[in-house]
């Protein structure tokens, strides 16, 4: 259990530095009941769908703790779409005005690597990235308390064939750039073919 996390000095291989300039991707909603900017961390939590939300329950607005989920690297756009539409398994380009954004880190980011052996040594397992969200959230809170040097968690997507995701704590806010590299609504004509291909790969619908 997370309450029994083994608090010890992190090994060199536990922290993976995500290099400045790394391209990160996310899908966010510009419309609907809770519209957000592309680079805004979510301070309300823990949310049922937020795997590594580190806010203390019950769910509430916590100005001190924010979280932002992104996908990493070459498969990042596919991973972001897989995560964003996993509930309905349909990429809906209109509902709540979804946008695809890609941005480059503005500075190196120290991330705790959950894809290696730290979970096992700490008393968890790789199920931390695919099991119950409430359990993963408890682990995230324990990690956040124990390791102030950790600014993000690196983990494998359970929806995109093991592609890499990052959960960015508010500690990483200074690594976010002022402007994105890619920023398009999913209704953009230039995304029609790429979205069709992504939907086909994932077995998702598209509308």
ABEGO torsion letter per residue (X at the ends): XAAABBBBBBBAAABBBBBBGBBBBBBBBABEABBBBAABBBABOBBAABAABABBOBBBBBAABBBBBBBBEAAAAAAAAAAAAAAAGBBBAABGGBBBBBBBBBEBBBBBBAABAAAAAAGBBAAAAABBAAAAAAAAAAAAAABAABABBBBBBAAAGGBBBBBBBAAAAAABBABBABBBBAABAAAAAAAAAAAAAAGBBBX
